Amino acid sequence: MAISADLGDVLEEFVAGLVASGRYRSKDEILREGVRLLHEREQRLAALDASIARGLDDADAGRTRSSAEVFDRLEAKLIARTANNP
């Protein structure tokens, strides 16, 4: 399936410069890389959304800890790490 894209003058110039520099072999290679990066970002965002949803579900179900408990635990970990790595 062929895709045609109008990138506008600024992005066209940027893409042409990347090809001219030898960093990429073609405009197609650049566009594939861009779409691949967008795909990876969308996957990370979906994972983040799922993690947030799990956290909200936990909070709604009362599976939470007080901030004091969390900070005390974190402080203990940092003290232990510092003691083991002077």
C-alpha positions in Angstrom: 0.0 0.0 0.0 1.6 3.3 -1.1 1.3 6.3 1.1 1.8 9.8 -0.1 2.4 12.5 2.4 2.7 16.3 2.2 5.3 17.2 4.9 5.4 20.9 4.2 8.4 22.9 3.3 10.2 22.8 6.6 9.9 19.0 7.1 10.6 18.3 3.4 13.9 20.3 3.7 14.8 18.5 7.0 14.2 15.1 5.3 16.1 16.1 2.2 19.0 17.1 4.5 19.0 13.8 6.3 19.2 11.9 3.0 21.8 14.3 1.6 24.0 13.8 4.7 23.9 10.0 4.2 22.3 9.4 7.5 19.4 7.8 5.7 19.3 6.3 2.3 15.8 7.5 1.3 12.8 9.5 2.3 10.9 6.2 2.7 13.5 5.0 5.2 13.0 8.2 7.2 9.2 7.9 7.2 9.4 4.3 8.2 11.6 5.2 11.2 9.3 8.0 12.1 6.2 5.8 12.1 8.1 3.1 14.0 9.0 5.7 16.7 5.3 6.8 16.9 4.3 3.2 17.2 6.7 2.6 20.1 5.4 5.8 21.8 1.8 4.8 21.4 2.6 1.4 23.0 4.4 3.1 25.9 1.4 5.4 26.3 -1.0 2.5 26.3 1.1 0.7 29.0 1.0 3.9 31.0 -2.7 4.2 30.6 -3.2 0.6 31.8 -0.9 1.2 34.8 -2.8 4.3 35.8 -6.1 2.4 35.4 -4.8 -0.3 37.7 -3.7 2.3 40.2 -7.1 4.0 40.1 -8.8 0.6 40.5 -6.6 -0.2 43.6 -7.4 3.2 45.1 -11.1 2.7 44.5 -10.8 -0.8 46.2 -9.0 0.7 49.2 -5.7 -1.0 48.3 -3.6 2.1 49.3 -1.0 3.1 51.8 -0.6 6.4 53.6 2.0 8.8 52.3 3.8 8.6 55.7 4.1 4.8 55.3 5.4 5.1 51.7 7.9 7.8 52.6 9.1 5.9 55.7 9.7 2.8 53.6 11.5 4.9 50.9 13.7 6.6 53.5 14.6 3.2 55.0 15.6 1.9 51.6 17.8 5.0 50.9 19.5 4.8 54.3 20.2 1.1 53.8 21.6 1.8 50.3 23.8 4.6 51.6 25.0 2.3 54.5 26.0 -0.4 52.0 27.6 2.0 49.5 29.6 4.6 51.5 
